[in-house]
Amino acid sequence: MMKMKFDINMLPTDIYFVYGRKNHYKFMLDKFKVENQIEKCGSTTELTKKDQQILVISVAKIKDIYSLKAMVVHEITHAADWLMRYYGIDDEEFRAYANQFMYQTIMPQLDKWILK
């Protein structure tokens, strides 16, 4: 399954990135017992478990590499917003660094999956 788990060091949120519609559906069902699908090209889902935030960032397999990576940027922007809301953070610089960190974490793994 094409998924990875990471976190932003200063926050106790678990963040997952999942590549592909089928992988997203299976991961959500297996890990969280939730039936959830990617409606269009991407999805960012927020869950809480024992007062801990969990974010699942998922993108469909899109053939055009630029559209795929743009969709990842789109979804990590939603994830940064969810993080900020959950922790009561109102800081543009935090949003910028969170987006940068998530992009730098996700893209090398996504590139490996695409090249398989």
Secondary structure, DSSP 8 states (H G I E B T S, - for coil): --EEEE--TTS--EEEEEESHHHHHHHHHHHH------SSSEEEEEEEETTEEEEEEEE---SSHHHHHHHHHHHHHHHHHHHHHHHT---HHHHHHHHHHHHHHHHHHHHHHHH-
